[in-house]
Amino acid sequence: MRRALREVLGVRLVLVGWFVMRVHPAIRACEEAEIAVLRLEPRAFFDRFILGLADRCGSETVLAYDLGAIHAALVREQGMTEEEADEHLSFNVLGAWMGEKTPIFISVIMEETVYS
């Protein structure tokens, strides 16, 4: 069935629990180029916040996540307060050095946020 879905939809699908979700294009690109990246766990929660890939001189390619979207989801979906989400992100996500493949976190600032 998954093969038939792939052929119809033209995307690679992954079974996660009872849900079927699309594989993020950045993950697919890394798999195709055989670039190993470190993904946050649980993937079913964090993969939807991937913005893309990040590179800089002297470093390996890493995943880039949307920090604000993760924070909002922790509050909205996990029932955390703003302060609890801040503390969780600070200690468990931003404060976790996992080696050279540690993902980066981007605070996306939209124009209306800056000028309003």
C-alpha positions in Angstrom: 0.0 0.0 0.0 2.8 2.5 0.8 4.4 1.8 -2.5 1.0 2.6 -4.3 0.7 5.8 -2.2 4.2 6.8 -3.2 3.5 6.3 -6.9 0.2 8.2 -6.7 1.4 11.1 -4.6 5.0 11.2 -5.9 6.4 11.6 -2.4 8.1 9.4 0.1 5.9 8.5 3.0 6.8 7.3 6.5 4.5 5.5 8.8 4.5 7.1 12.2 2.3 5.4 14.8 -1.1 5.5 13.2 -0.3 8.5 11.0 1.4 8.7 7.6 3.5 11.9 7.1 5.5 13.3 4.3 9.3 13.2 4.6 10.6 16.8 4.7 12.4 17.7 1.5 15.6 18.6 3.5 15.6 15.0 5.0 15.0 13.5 1.5 17.8 15.6 0.0 20.2 14.5 2.7 19.3 10.8 2.2 19.8 11.1 -1.5 23.2 12.9 -1.1 24.2 10.5 1.7 24.7 13.4 4.1 24.1 12.3 7.7 22.2 14.8 9.8 21.0 14.7 13.4 17.3 15.0 13.8 15.5 15.9 17.0 13.4 13.3 18.7 10.6 12.5 18.7 10.7 13.0 14.9 6.9 12.9 14.6 6.9 16.1 16.7 10.0 18.0 15.5 10.3 17.2 11.8 7.5 19.6 10.9 9.6 22.5 12.3 12.5 21.9 9.9 13.2 25.0 7.9 16.0 23.4 5.8 19.7 22.8 5.9 22.5 25.1 7.2 26.1 25.2 6.2 29.0 27.4 7.2 32.8 27.4 6.6 34.5 24.6 8.4 31.3 22.9 9.6 29.2 20.0 8.4 25.7 20.4 7.0 23.1 20.5 9.8 19.4 20.8 10.0 17.8 24.2 10.8 14.7 24.3 12.9 12.1 27.1 13.5 12.5 27.9 17.2 9.4 30.1 17.5 7.2 27.4 15.9 8.6 24.7 18.3 7.9 27.0 21.3 4.3 27.7 20.1 3.7 24.0 19.6 5.0 23.2 23.1 2.5 25.6 24.6 -0.4 24.8 22.3 0.0 21.0 22.0 2.0 19.9 25.0 0.1 22.1 27.5 3.2 24.0 28.7 3.0 27.5 29.9 5.2 30.1 28.1 7.7 29.9 30.9 7.8 26.1 30.9 8.3 26.1 27.1 11.1 28.6 27.5 12.8 26.5 30.2 12.3 23.3 28.3 13.8 24.7 25.1 16.7 26.4 27.0 17.8 23.3 28.8 16.7 20.3 26.6 17.0 21.7 23.1 19.2 24.8 22.8 21.4 23.7 25.7 22.0 20.2 24.3 25.3 19.9 22.5 25.2 16.7 20.4 28.5 17.1 18.6 29.3 18.6 15.2 25.9 17.6 13.8 23.9 19.5 16.4 21.1 21.3 14.6 20.7 25.0 14.6 17.6 27.0 15.7 16.4 30.0 13.8 14.1 32.7 15.2 12.1 33.6 12.2 11.3 37.3 12.3 8.6 38.4 9.9 8.4 41.9 8.5 5.2 42.8 10.3 6.8 41.6 13.6 9.7 44.0 13.1 7.7 47.1 12.0 4.5 46.8 13.9 
